Amino acid sequence: MKAMLDHGALVISLDYELMWGLIDVFTKDGYGQTNVKHVPEVIDRMLALFEKYGVHVTFATVGMIMCRDSEQLLQVAPAVRPTYSIKELSPYENSYIENIKPREQCLFFQPEVVAKLKNHAGVEMATHTFCHFYCWAEGQTIEQFEADLLKAIEVAKGNGIELRSIVFPRNEVSASHLAICAKHGILAYRGNALKYFDEPKSRIAAIKSRVCRLLDSYVNIGGCTSLPYTEIDVDETPMNLRASRLLRPCSRRLSAFEGLRLRRIKKEMAHAAQHHEMYHLWWHPHNFGGDIEANMAFLERVLQCYAECHERYGMQSYTMNEMYHKLKQQNG
């Protein structure tokens, strides 16, 4: 069955992962200090803006973040763990967890922030898997993914959180992994933007895709990214609430083009509002940590656009779980 609503919808999902999603890309002393350590401040300031403009948001959280420290994590970690061919992808390998120093704990564990988010109106706590699990990584198995998801559900429940939505790390998704999610009560997921849905078949294809996405952030080379409700299958479990656009962090090198980037987002959001479609923005809180002031100013301008669309066209803001239930309710 195809979905229909009589208004546009803004959905925002954030990949709250800290260093767990970056261990094969950045160092704790590098990006960890310039960006990740500022995440609590970033989240506080984002929450203030979301509240100011009446915006709801989903925080897809890596389960490990909910632990108190590395000692507790090692106590609760699942016995069945990913066996990636590239060992550096897994925090369980090379004594990575054991080697987290006391002064580095804040780059990995933030149960106090999780508690704040859990109790904040308009916030949904979703899962980003327990260990930032990579569903396309060579060597992983579906049994390992299920063990990881069950642990994420268990740890979240221990923190008073019921998980109903998932964002797959690096948006790596397959039918087999979705079936496991449905089995364990996950109702919605953030699928990839349509024109970038397929897994790249080669390194060149992956680079080409990244370049196209970057260019499309500033100029329209891929068309409007909002999702007509008719393209959402409300009978699918979990329901695919496909991504529209990554809200990229402000770039000093590209600062002259920030006006173009904002205009691109505003036009897409207005299109979604006028044509009664869903516009799904996403980003990582750590993206904003390198230049908090510039990124918060840009985010506020985006949210001001939502406020205008809400006032003029009746656009509404939903978490992923709220969007799921709204579509199911509308379709009986």
C-alpha positions as CSV (number, residue, x, y, z in Angstrom):
1,M,0.0,0.0,0.0
2,K,1.3,3.5,-0.9
3,A,1.2,6.3,1.7
4,M,-0.5,9.7,1.4
5,L,-0.6,12.7,3.7
6,D,-2.1,16.1,3.2
7,H,1.0,18.0,4.3
8,G,4.8,18.0,3.8
9,A,7.0,16.4,6.4
10,L,10.5,17.2,7.7
11,V,12.4,14.3,9.2
12,I,15.8,14.7,10.8
13,S,18.0,11.8,11.8
14,L,21.4,12.2,13.4
15,D,24.1,9.5,13.5
16,Y,25.4,9.8,17.1
17,E,28.5,7.6,17.0
18,L,31.5,9.5,18.5
19,M,34.8,7.8,17.8
20,W,33.2,4.4,17.3
21,G,32.3,5.3,13.7
22,L,35.7,6.8,12.9
23,I,38.3,4.3,14.3
24,D,39.5,3.3,10.8
25,V,39.5,6.9,9.5
26,F,40.6,9.3,12.2
27,T,42.7,9.3,15.4
28,K,41.7,10.1,18.9
29,D,44.4,12.8,19.1
30,G,43.5,14.4,15.8
31,Y,39.8,14.5,14.8
32,G,38.9,13.3,18.3
33,Q,40.2,16.5,19.7
34,T,39.1,18.9,17.0
35,N,35.6,17.6,16.6
36,V,34.4,14.6,18.7
37,K,35.2,16.1,22.1
38,H,32.8,19.0,21.3
39,V,29.8,16.7,20.7
40,P,28.1,17.4,24.1
41,E,28.2,21.1,23.4
42,V,27.0,20.6,19.8
43,I,24.1,18.5,21.0
44,D,23.1,21.0,23.7
45,R,23.0,23.8,21.2
46,M,21.2,21.8,18.6
47,L,18.6,20.8,21.1
48,A,18.0,24.5,21.9
49,L,17.5,25.2,18.2
50,F,15.2,22.3,17.7
51,E,13.1,23.4,20.7
52,K,13.0,27.0,19.5
53,Y,11.6,26.0,16.1
54,G,9.4,23.1,17.2
55,V,11.5,20.5,15.3
56,H,11.5,16.8,16.3
57,V,14.6,14.7,15.7
58,T,15.8,11.1,15.8
59,F,19.2,10.4,17.4
60,A,20.4,7.1,16.0
61,T,22.9,6.1,18.7
62,V,25.7,3.6,18.8
63,G,25.0,1.3,21.7
64,M,28.5,1.4,23.1
65,I,28.0,5.1,23.8
66,M,25.5,4.2,26.5
67,C,28.2,2.4,28.6
68,R,29.9,4.1,31.5
69,D,33.4,3.3,30.3
70,S,35.5,0.7,28.6
71,E,35.4,-1.6,31.6
72,Q,31.7,-1.8,31.6
73,L,31.7,-2.2,27.8
74,L,33.9,-5.2,28.0
75,Q,31.6,-6.7,30.6
76,V,28.5,-6.4,28.4
77,A,29.9,-6.9,24.9
78,P,28.3,-9.7,22.9
79,A,30.2,-13.0,22.7
80,V,29.5,-13.2,18.9
81,R,31.4,-10.4,17.3
82,P,32.0,-9.2,13.7
83,T,34.8,-11.1,11.8
84,Y,35.6,-8.4,9.3
85,S,38.4,-9.2,6.8
86,I,39.8,-5.7,7.6
87,K,40.4,-6.0,11.3
88,E,40.7,-2.2,11.7
89,L,37.0,-1.8,11.2
90,S,36.2,-3.6,14.5
91,P,36.6,-2.0,17.9
92,Y,36.9,-5.5,19.3
93,E,40.2,-6.1,17.4
94,N,43.8,-5.1,18.3
95,S,42.8,-4.4,21.9
96,Y,41.3,-1.1,20.8
97,I,38.8,-0.9,23.6
98,E,41.3,-2.0,26.2
99,N,43.7,0.8,25.0
100,I,41.3,3.7,25.6
101,K,43.0,5.9,28.1
102,P,41.1,7.5,31.0
103,R,41.3,11.0,29.4
104,E,39.9,9.6,26.2
105,Q,36.8,8.0,27.7
106,C,34.7,11.0,26.8
107,L,35.3,10.4,23.1
108,F,33.6,7.1,23.3
109,F,31.1,7.0,26.3
110,Q,28.4,9.6,27.1
111,P,25.7,8.0,29.2
112,E,24.9,11.4,30.7
113,V,24.2,12.8,27.2
114,V,22.0,9.8,26.4
115,A,20.0,10.4,29.6
116,K,19.5,14.0,28.6
117,L,18.3,13.1,25.1
118,K,16.0,10.3,26.4
119,N,14.1,12.8,28.5
120,H,14.0,15.6,25.9
121,A,10.6,16.3,24.3
122,G,10.6,15.7,20.6
123,V,13.6,13.4,20.6
124,E,13.5,9.7,19.5
125,M,16.4,7.5,20.6
126,A,17.0,5.0,17.8
127,T,19.9,2.6,17.1
128,H,23.0,3.0,15.0
129,T,23.8,-0.7,16.0
130,F,25.8,-1.6,19.0
131,C,29.4,-1.4,17.7
132,H,28.8,0.6,14.5
133,F,28.3,-2.6,12.5
134,Y,29.2,-2.7,8.8
135,C,26.6,-4.8,6.9
136,W,28.6,-4.7,3.6
137,A,32.0,-5.5,5.1
138,E,33.6,-8.6,3.9
139,G,33.7,-11.3,6.6
140,Q,30.7,-10.3,8.6
141,T,27.7,-12.7,8.9
142,I,24.0,-12.2,9.5
143,E,24.3,-14.1,12.8
144,Q,26.9,-11.5,14.0
145,F,24.6,-8.7,13.0
146,E,21.7,-10.2,14.9
147,A,23.9,-10.6,18.0
148,D,24.9,-7.0,17.7
149,L,21.4,-5.7,17.3
150,L,20.2,-7.8,20.3
151,K,22.9,-6.2,22.4
152,A,21.9,-2.7,21.3
153,I,18.3,-3.4,22.2
154,E,19.4,-4.9,25.6
155,V,21.7,-2.0,26.6
156,A,19.1,0.6,25.4
157,K,16.4,-1.1,27.5
158,G,18.7,-1.0,30.5
159,N,18.8,2.8,30.0
160,G,15.0,3.0,29.8
161,I,15.0,3.3,26.0
162,E,12.8,1.2,23.6
163,L,14.3,1.1,20.1
164,R,12.0,1.3,17.1
165,S,14.1,2.8,14.4
166,I,17.5,2.1,12.9
167,V,20.1,4.0,10.9
168,F,22.7,1.6,9.4
169,P,26.3,2.7,9.7
170,R,27.5,4.3,6.5
171,N,24.0,3.5,5.2
172,E,25.1,-0.1,4.4
173,V,21.8,-2.0,4.2
174,S,20.6,-5.3,2.7
175,A,17.4,-7.3,2.7
176,S,18.8,-9.9,5.0
177,H,19.8,-7.4,7.6
178,L,16.4,-5.7,7.3
179,A,14.7,-9.0,8.0
180,I,16.6,-9.3,11.3
181,C,15.5,-5.8,12.2
182,A,11.8,-6.7,11.6
183,K,12.2,-9.8,13.6
184,H,13.3,-7.8,16.6
185,G,10.7,-5.0,16.5
186,I,12.4,-2.3,14.4
187,L,9.7,-0.4,12.5
188,A,11.6,2.1,10.4
189,Y,15.0,2.6,8.8
190,R,16.7,5.4,6.9
191,G,17.3,4.0,3.4
192,N,19.8,5.6,1.0
193,A,18.9,8.4,-1.3
194,L,17.4,6.8,-4.4
195,K,20.1,7.8,-6.9
196,Y,22.9,6.5,-4.6
197,F,21.1,3.4,-3.3
198,D,23.3,0.6,-4.8
199,E,26.5,-0.5,-3.2
200,P,29.4,0.9,-5.4
201,K,30.8,-1.8,-7.6
202,S,34.3,-0.4,-7.7
203,R,36.6,2.2,-6.1
204,I,36.1,4.5,-9.1
205,A,32.3,4.2,-8.9
206,A,32.5,5.1,-5.2
207,I,34.6,8.1,-5.9
208,K,32.3,9.2,-8.7
209,S,29.3,8.9,-6.4
210,R,31.0,11.0,-3.7
211,V,31.9,13.7,-6.1
212,C,28.4,13.8,-7.5
213,R,26.9,14.1,-4.0
214,L,29.2,16.9,-3.1
215,L,28.4,18.9,-6.3
216,D,24.7,18.2,-5.8
217,S,24.9,19.9,-2.4
218,Y,25.5,23.2,-4.1
219,V,23.9,23.0,-7.6
220,N,21.0,20.9,-8.9
221,I,22.6,18.0,-10.8
222,G,20.4,15.2,-9.4
223,G,17.0,16.7,-9.1
224,C,14.9,17.3,-6.0
225,T,15.6,14.8,-3.2
226,S,12.3,15.0,-1.3
227,L,10.3,11.8,-1.3
228,P,6.7,11.6,-2.5
229,Y,4.6,9.6,-0.1
230,T,3.5,7.4,-3.0
231,E,7.0,6.0,-3.0
232,I,6.8,4.9,0.6
233,D,5.5,1.3,1.0
234,V,3.7,1.4,4.3
235,D,3.3,-2.4,4.3
236,E,7.1,-2.9,4.3
237,T,8.7,-3.8,7.6
238,P,10.8,-2.0,8.6
239,M,9.5,1.0,6.6
240,N,12.0,2.7,4.4
241,L,12.1,6.4,5.3
242,R,14.6,7.2,2.6
243,A,17.3,9.9,3.1
244,S,17.0,13.1,1.1
245,R,20.2,15.0,1.9
246,L,23.3,15.0,4.1
247,L,23.6,18.4,5.9
248,R,27.3,18.9,5.4
249,P,29.4,20.9,7.8
250,C,30.4,24.4,6.9
251,S,33.7,24.4,4.9
252,R,36.1,27.3,5.1
253,R,37.5,26.4,1.7
254,L,34.0,26.5,0.2
255,S,32.7,29.4,2.3
256,A,32.0,31.5,-0.8
257,F,29.4,28.8,-1.9
258,E,27.5,28.4,1.4
259,G,24.7,30.6,0.0
260,L,24.3,28.1,-2.8
261,R,24.2,25.2,-0.4
262,L,21.5,26.9,1.7
263,R,19.5,27.8,-1.3
264,R,19.6,24.2,-2.5
265,I,18.2,22.9,0.8
266,K,15.6,25.6,1.1
267,K,14.3,25.0,-2.4
268,E,14.0,21.3,-1.7
269,M,12.3,21.8,1.6
270,A,9.8,24.3,0.1
271,H,9.1,21.8,-2.7
272,A,8.4,19.1,-0.1
273,A,6.1,21.4,1.8
274,Q,4.2,22.6,-1.3
275,H,3.8,19.1,-2.9
276,H,3.2,17.2,0.3
277,E,6.3,15.1,0.3
278,M,8.9,14.0,3.0
279,Y,12.2,15.7,3.3
280,H,14.7,13.7,5.3
281,L,17.9,15.5,6.4
282,W,20.7,13.8,8.3
283,W,24.2,14.4,9.7
284,H,26.6,13.5,12.5
285,P,26.8,15.7,15.6
286,H,30.6,15.5,15.3
287,N,30.4,17.1,11.9
288,F,29.6,20.4,13.6
289,G,32.4,20.1,16.2
290,G,35.1,21.7,14.1
291,D,33.4,25.1,13.7
292,I,30.4,25.2,16.1
293,E,29.5,28.8,15.5
294,A,29.3,28.6,11.7
295,N,27.4,25.3,11.7
296,M,24.9,26.4,14.3
297,A,24.2,29.6,12.3
298,F,23.7,27.6,9.1
299,L,21.5,25.1,10.9
300,E,19.3,27.9,12.3
301,R,18.8,29.3,8.8
302,V,17.7,25.8,7.7
303,L,15.3,25.6,10.6
304,Q,14.0,29.1,9.9
305,C,13.1,27.8,6.5
306,Y,11.1,24.9,8.1
307,A,9.3,27.4,10.3
308,E,8.3,29.4,7.2
309,C,7.1,26.2,5.5
310,H,5.2,25.2,8.6
311,E,3.5,28.6,8.7
312,R,2.8,28.9,5.0
313,Y,2.1,25.3,3.9
314,G,1.4,23.4,7.1
315,M,4.6,21.3,7.0
316,Q,5.1,19.2,10.0
317,S,8.2,17.9,11.8
318,Y,8.5,14.2,12.8
319,T,10.9,11.7,14.3
320,M,11.4,8.6,12.3
321,N,9.1,6.7,14.6
322,E,6.5,9.4,14.5
323,M,6.7,9.4,10.7
324,Y,6.1,5.6,10.7
325,H,3.0,5.8,12.9
326,K,1.6,8.8,11.0
327,L,1.8,7.0,7.7
328,K,0.4,3.8,9.2
329,Q,-2.5,5.7,10.8
330,Q,-3.3,7.6,7.6
331,N,-3.4,4.3,5.7
332,G,-5.5,2.5,8.2
